[in-house]
Amino acid sequence: MIEIIKNVPIPQRGVGARKKHQDLYDLVKMWEVGDSVVFDLDRKNKRGRGISNRASSLTAIAKRANQKVTVKRNVENSAIQIWRVE
């Protein structure tokens, strides 16, 4: 038999929920113009260029927060560096 629980409030949407890349959201809140971060390349796209999922996520999160960033790929170190420019 299924138990019925009465008078339990419905939780608000998103309250207490952890986002997939919570550390990147925290970074976007804290970093200042001129700061940068480095991500390792983790896979290749169809053209064979190295890309990073976390770097792509950070640029999208920063864009939603109305921050401008620039991205440079360092093939020698297999890394992508992202700077906040505005």
Secondary structure by P-SEA (a helix, b strand, c coil): cbbbbcccccccccccccccaaaaaaaaacccccccccccccccccccbbbbaaaaaaaaaaaaacbbbbbbbbccccbbbbbbcc
